[in-house]
Amino acid sequence: MGFEVVTFSVRGDAGATYSKKQVNETLWNAPPSSIILMHMNHPESETAEGLIEALPELKKRGFRFVKLSEFGLR
């Protein structure tokens, strides 16, 4: 089918069980080029809140966010 398999390198929210603070700490400590798995489909979790709070700080630190398609993956 032409698809390439990739996997994640960081558990961003441990299956939507992390608190907002734990999500922040996980994201802030992720090494460059990480693929971070997060479960945004659990509205009862604090994943989205943690991500929203962490993004400005990550951008200040020089992180940039890309789609896998930018690397020829689909």
N, CA, C and O atoms as a MOPAC input file, in Angstrom:
PM7 MOZYME 1SCF
protein

 N      0.81600 1    -1.19400 1     0.00000 1
 C      0.00000 1     0.00000 1     0.00000 1
 C      0.86400 1     1.26200 1     0.00000 1
 O      0.33700 1     2.36100 1    -0.17200 1
 N      2.14700 1     1.13100 1     0.18500 1
 C      3.01200 1     2.29000 1     0.12600 1
 C      3.17800 1     3.05400 1     1.43100 1
 O      3.77500 1     4.13000 1     1.44200 1
 N      2.66500 1     2.52300 1     2.51800 1
 C      2.79800 1     3.20600 1     3.80100 1
 C      4.06400 1     2.75100 1     4.51200 1
 O      4.50300 1     1.61100 1     4.36200 1
 N      4.63900 1     3.65700 1     5.28600 1
 C      5.81000 1     3.32100 1     6.08400 1
 C      5.40100 1     3.34400 1     7.55800 1
 O      4.68400 1     4.24800 1     7.98800 1
 N      5.84300 1     2.37300 1     8.31600 1
 C      5.48200 1     2.27300 1     9.72700 1
 C      6.45900 1     3.10400 1    10.55800 1
 O      7.67400 1     3.01800 1    10.38000 1
 N      5.91300 1     3.90300 1    11.46200 1
 C      6.71900 1     4.64800 1    12.42500 1
 C      6.13700 1     4.39200 1    13.80600 1
 O      4.99600 1     3.94800 1    13.93200 1
 N      6.89900 1     4.66500 1    14.81200 1
 C      6.41300 1     4.51500 1    16.17700 1
 C      6.78100 1     5.75600 1    16.96900 1
 O      7.49600 1     6.63000 1    16.47800 1
 N      6.30100 1     5.82600 1    18.16600 1
 C      6.58600 1     6.98400 1    19.00500 1
 C      7.83900 1     6.73100 1    19.83500 1
 O      8.26000 1     5.58900 1    20.02200 1
 N      8.42700 1     7.82600 1    20.32900 1
 C      9.60900 1     7.69100 1    21.17200 1
 C      9.36700 1     8.20400 1    22.59400 1
 O     10.16100 1     7.93800 1    23.49600 1
 N      8.27100 1     8.93900 1    22.79200 1
 C      7.95000 1     9.46800 1    24.11800 1
 C      6.45900 1     9.26200 1    24.38800 1
 O      5.61200 1     9.59100 1    23.55800 1
 N      6.16000 1     8.71200 1    25.56400 1
 C      4.75600 1     8.60500 1    26.00200 1
 C      4.37700 1     9.93900 1    26.63100 1
 O      4.74900 1    10.23200 1    27.76700 1
 N      3.64200 1    10.73300 1    25.88700 1
 C      3.34900 1    12.09500 1    26.31800 1
 C      2.35000 1    12.21700 1    27.44400 1
 O      2.34700 1    13.21700 1    28.16200 1
 N      1.50100 1    11.21600 1    27.61200 1
 C      0.48900 1    11.30400 1    28.66400 1
 C      0.16800 1     9.95300 1    29.30500 1
 O     -0.78800 1     9.83700 1    30.07100 1
 N      0.95800 1     8.95000 1    28.99400 1
 C      0.77600 1     7.59900 1    29.57800 1
 C     -0.67100 1     7.12600 1    29.44400 1
 O     -1.31000 1     6.72900 1    30.41800 1
 N     -1.15900 1     7.18000 1    28.22400 1
 C     -2.52700 1     6.70400 1    27.97800 1
 C     -3.59100 1     7.57800 1    28.59700 1
 O     -4.61000 1     7.07300 1    29.06900 1
 N     -3.37400 1     8.87700 1    28.60200 1
 C     -4.32200 1     9.87100 1    29.13200 1
 C     -4.45800 1     9.77400 1    30.65200 1
 O     -5.49800 1    10.13400 1    31.20300 1
 N     -3.42000 1     9.29300 1    31.33100 1
 C     -3.48700 1     9.18800 1    32.78900 1
 C     -2.66500 1    10.24800 1    33.50800 1
 O     -2.80000 1    10.40700 1    34.72100 1
 N     -1.81200 1    10.97800 1    32.78500 1
 C     -0.96700 1    11.98700 1    33.42900 1
 C     -1.76600 1    13.23600 1    33.77700 1
 O     -2.73300 1    13.58300 1    33.09900 1
 N     -1.35000 1    13.89100 1    34.82900 1
 C     -1.89500 1    15.20500 1    35.16600 1
 C     -1.32300 1    16.23600 1    34.20000 1
 O     -0.38300 1    15.95300 1    33.45700 1
 N     -1.89900 1    17.42800 1    34.21900 1
 C     -1.39600 1    18.51400 1    33.37600 1
 C      0.08300 1    18.76200 1    33.66400 1
 O      0.87000 1    18.96000 1    32.73900 1
 N      0.45900 1    18.75200 1    34.92600 1
 C      1.85000 1    18.96900 1    35.31800 1
 C      2.75900 1    17.87400 1    34.75800 1
 O      3.85000 1    18.17200 1    34.27300 1
 N      2.33000 1    16.62600 1    34.81800 1
 C      3.13800 1    15.52500 1    34.29000 1
 C      3.28600 1    15.62500 1    32.77100 1
 O      4.35300 1    15.33600 1    32.22900 1
 N      2.21800 1    16.03300 1    32.08700 1
 C      2.29000 1    16.23300 1    30.63400 1
 C      3.32600 1    17.31000 1    30.32500 1
 O      4.17400 1    17.12800 1    29.45100 1
 N      3.25800 1    18.42900 1    31.04100 1
 C      4.23000 1    19.51500 1    30.84700 1
 C      5.65100 1    19.01500 1    31.02700 1
 O      6.50300 1    19.24700 1    30.17000 1
 N      5.91400 1    18.33800 1    32.11800 1
 C      7.26700 1    17.86300 1    32.41100 1
 C      7.75700 1    16.88300 1    31.33900 1
 O      8.92000 1    16.91500 1    30.93700 1
 N      6.86300 1    16.02600 1    30.89400 1
 C      7.23400 1    15.06200 1    29.85800 1
 C      7.61100 1    15.78100 1    28.57000 1
 O      8.61900 1    15.44900 1    27.94600 1
 N      6.81400 1    16.75700 1    28.17100 1
 C      7.08400 1    17.48700 1    26.93700 1
 C      8.34800 1    18.32400 1    27.06000 1
 O      9.15600 1    18.35900 1    26.13200 1
 N      8.53000 1    18.99800 1    28.19000 1
 C      9.70600 1    19.84300 1    28.37600 1
 C     10.99600 1    19.02300 1    28.40500 1
 O     12.06800 1    19.54900 1    28.10700 1
 N     10.90300 1    17.75300 1    28.75800 1
 C     12.08400 1    16.89200 1    28.83000 1
 C     12.26800 1    16.00300 1    27.60800 1
 O     13.19200 1    15.19000 1    27.56800 1
 N     11.41100 1    16.14600 1    26.62800 1
 C     11.52200 1    15.32900 1    25.41000 1
 C     12.73700 1    15.76400 1    24.59900 1
 O     12.94200 1    16.95800 1    24.38100 1
 N     13.53200 1    14.81300 1    24.15700 1
 C     14.69300 1    15.18600 1    23.34900 1
 C     14.27000 1    15.64000 1    21.94600 1
 O     13.18900 1    15.28500 1    21.47500 1
 N     15.12900 1    16.42800 1    21.28100 1
 C     14.83700 1    16.82900 1    19.90500 1
 C     14.57400 1    15.60500 1    19.02900 1
 O     15.12900 1    14.53200 1    19.26600 1
 N     13.75000 1    15.77100 1    18.04900 1
 C     13.32300 1    14.76800 1    17.06000 1
 C     12.42500 1    13.69300 1    17.64900 1
 O     12.25300 1    12.63100 1    17.05100 1
 N     11.85300 1    13.95700 1    18.81000 1
 C     10.93800 1    12.99400 1    19.42200 1
 C      9.63000 1    12.91500 1    18.65400 1
 O      9.16300 1    13.90000 1    18.08300 1
 N      9.05800 1    11.73800 1    18.65500 1
 C      7.68100 1    11.54200 1    18.21300 1
 C      6.90600 1    11.24200 1    19.48700 1
 O      7.11300 1    10.21100 1    20.12800 1
 N      6.01400 1    12.15200 1    19.84300 1
 C      5.31800 1    12.07900 1    21.12700 1
 C      3.89500 1    11.59100 1    20.91800 1
 O      3.13800 1    12.17000 1    20.13900 1
 N      3.54000 1    10.53300 1    21.61100 1
 C      2.19600 1     9.96600 1    21.54900 1
 C      1.34800 1    10.58200 1    22.64400 1
 O      1.70900 1    10.54000 1    23.82000 1
 N      0.20300 1    11.16300 1    22.24900 1
 C     -0.72300 1    11.75000 1    23.22000 1
 C     -2.13900 1    11.36000 1    22.83500 1
 O     -2.45000 1    11.17200 1    21.65900 1
 N     -2.98100 1    11.24300 1    23.83200 1
 C     -4.36200 1    10.79200 1    23.63700 1
 C     -5.32700 1    11.95200 1    23.83300 1
 O     -5.88400 1    12.14100 1    24.91500 1
 N     -5.51400 1    12.71900 1    22.77500 1
 C     -6.39000 1    13.88500 1    22.84000 1
 C     -7.86900 1    13.50300 1    22.76100 1
 O     -8.74200 1    14.36500 1    22.86400 1
 N     -8.14600 1    12.22300 1    22.57900 1
 C     -9.53000 1    11.77000 1    22.44400 1
 C    -10.13900 1    11.38100 1    23.79000 1
 O    -11.17100 1    10.71100 1    23.83300 1
 N     -9.51300 1    11.79200 1    24.87800 1
 C    -10.03500 1    11.53500 1    26.21800 1
 C    -10.30200 1    12.87400 1    26.89900 1
 O     -9.44800 1    13.37000 1    27.63400 1
 N    -11.46900 1    13.46300 1    26.66700 1
 C    -11.72500 1    14.80900 1    27.19000 1
 C    -11.68500 1    14.89300 1    28.71300 1
 O    -11.52700 1    15.98300 1    29.26300 1
 N    -11.82200 1    13.78100 1    29.39200 1
 C    -11.78000 1    13.78800 1    30.85400 1
 C    -10.35200 1    13.89000 1    31.39100 1
 O    -10.15300 1    14.14600 1    32.57900 1
 N     -9.37200 1    13.69500 1    30.53100 1
 C     -7.97300 1    13.75500 1    30.96500 1
 C     -7.45900 1    15.19000 1    30.90700 1
 O     -8.14700 1    16.08600 1    30.41800 1
 N     -6.25600 1    15.39800 1    31.40300 1
 C     -5.64100 1    16.72200 1    31.38900 1
 C     -4.61300 1    16.86900 1    30.27400 1
 O     -3.80800 1    17.80100 1    30.28800 1
 N     -4.63600 1    15.95000 1    29.30600 1
 C     -3.66600 1    15.96300 1    28.21300 1
 C     -3.71000 1    17.26900 1    27.42800 1
 O     -2.67800 1    17.91300 1    27.23500 1
 N     -4.89100 1    17.66000 1    26.97800 1
 C     -5.01300 1    18.87300 1    26.16200 1
 C     -4.55200 1    20.10200 1    26.93700 1
 O     -3.84600 1    20.95100 1    26.39300 1
 N     -4.94800 1    20.20200 1    28.20600 1
 C     -4.54200 1    21.34000 1    29.02400 1
 C     -3.02300 1    21.40100 1    29.16200 1
 O     -2.42200 1    22.47000 1    29.05500 1
 N     -2.41300 1    20.24500 1    29.40000 1
 C     -0.96900 1    20.19100 1    29.53700 1
 C     -0.25800 1    20.58700 1    28.25900 1
 O      0.73400 1    21.31500 1    28.29200 1
 N     -0.76200 1    20.11000 1    27.13800 1
 C     -0.16800 1    20.44300 1    25.84500 1
 C     -0.29400 1    21.93500 1    25.55900 1
 O      0.67500 1    22.57400 1    25.15000 1
 N     -1.46700 1    22.48400 1    25.76900 1
 C     -1.70100 1    23.90800 1    25.52300 1
 C     -0.76200 1    24.75400 1    26.37900 1
 O     -0.24600 1    25.77200 1    25.91700 1
 N     -0.54400 1    24.34200 1    27.60400 1
 C      0.33900 1    25.08900 1    28.49300 1
 C      1.81300 1    24.93600 1    28.09900 1
 O      2.59100 1    25.88000 1    28.23800 1
 N      2.19400 1    23.76600 1    27.61500 1
 C      3.60300 1    23.48600 1    27.30200 1
 C      4.05500 1    24.09900 1    25.97200 1
 O      5.22600 1    24.45300 1    25.83200 1
 N      3.16900 1    24.22800 1    25.01200 1
 C      3.57500 1    24.67000 1    23.66900 1
 C      4.32700 1    26.00500 1    23.63500 1
 O      5.37400 1    26.07700 1    22.99100 1
 N      3.85200 1    27.05000 1    24.29000 1
 C      4.60400 1    28.31300 1    24.21900 1
 C      6.03800 1    28.17400 1    24.74500 1
 O      6.96700 1    28.73600 1    24.16600 1
 N      6.21700 1    27.43500 1    25.82900 1
 C      7.55800 1    27.25100 1    26.38100 1
 C      8.43200 1    26.44500 1    25.43300 1
 O      9.61100 1    26.75800 1    25.26200 1
 N      7.87000 1    25.41400 1    24.81600 1
 C      8.64300 1    24.61800 1    23.86700 1
 C      9.07600 1    25.46800 1    22.67400 1
 O     10.21000 1    25.35300 1    22.21000 1
 N      8.19100 1    26.30800 1    22.18200 1
 C      8.54200 1    27.19400 1    21.06900 1
 C      9.64700 1    28.16400 1    21.47100 1
 O     10.55500 1    28.42400 1    20.68200 1
 N      9.58000 1    28.70900 1    22.70300 1
 C     10.63700 1    29.59100 1    23.20200 1
 C     11.97800 1    28.87400 1    23.22200 1
 O     13.01900 1    29.48300 1    22.97500 1
 N     11.95000 1    27.58400 1    23.51400 1
 C     13.18000 1    26.78700 1    23.59300 1
 C     13.68200 1    26.36200 1    22.21400 1
 O     14.69900 1    25.67800 1    22.09700 1
 N     12.96300 1    26.77200 1    21.17700 1
 C     13.42100 1    26.49500 1    19.82100 1
 C     12.85000 1    25.24400 1    19.18400 1
 O     13.23900 1    24.88600 1    18.07200 1
 N     11.93500 1    24.57300 1    19.86600 1
 C     11.31900 1    23.40400 1    19.25800 1
 C     10.41200 1    23.84300 1    18.12800 1
 O      9.78300 1    24.90000 1    18.19100 1
 N     10.35400 1    23.03500 1    17.11600 1
 C      9.40700 1    23.29200 1    16.03100 1
 C      8.69500 1    21.98600 1    15.75500 1
 O      9.22600 1    20.90700 1    16.01600 1
 N      7.50600 1    22.09300 1    15.23400 1
 C      6.64100 1    20.94000 1    15.07200 1
 C      6.40600 1    20.68800 1    13.59400 1
 O      6.10000 1    21.60900 1    12.83700 1
 N      6.54900 1    19.45000 1    13.19400 1
 C      6.44500 1    19.09200 1    11.78300 1
 C      5.53500 1    17.88200 1    11.62000 1
 O      5.27800 1    17.13000 1    12.56000 1
 N      5.07000 1    17.72800 1    10.41000 1
 C      4.28900 1    16.54200 1    10.04600 1
 C      5.24700 1    15.49100 1     9.52700 1
 O      6.26800 1    15.82100 1     8.92500 1
 N      4.92800 1    14.24100 1     9.75300 1
 C      5.76800 1    13.16700 1     9.22900 1
 C      5.86600 1    13.21600 1     7.71600 1
 O      6.84900 1    12.75400 1     7.13600 1
 N      4.85200 1    13.77300 1     7.07900 1
 C      4.87400 1    13.86300 1     5.62300 1
 C      6.01300 1    14.74100 1     5.12200 1
 O      6.43600 1    14.60000 1     3.97400 1
 N      6.51700 1    15.64500 1     5.95800 1
 C      7.65000 1    16.47800 1     5.56900 1
 C      8.92600 1    15.64800 1     5.40200 1
 O      9.91000 1    16.11500 1     4.82700 1
 N      8.89800 1    14.43900 1     5.90100 1
 C     10.05400 1    13.54500 1     5.78500 1
 C      9.80900 1    12.44800 1     4.77400 1
 O     10.50600 1    11.43400 1     4.75900 1
 N      8.81000 1    12.65700 1     3.92500 1
 C      8.50100 1    11.68700 1     2.88800 1
 C      7.68900 1    10.50200 1     3.38400 1
 O      7.53700 1     9.51600 1     2.66400 1
 N      7.16300 1    10.58200 1     4.60800 1
 C      6.34300 1     9.50700 1     5.15600 1
 C      4.86800 1     9.85600 1     4.97300 1
 O      4.47700 1    11.02200 1     4.99700 1
 N      4.09800 1     8.85400 1     4.79600 1
 C      2.64700 1     9.08900 1     4.70400 1
 C      1.88800 1     7.99400 1     5.40000 1
 O      0.65800 1     8.01700 1     5.42900 1

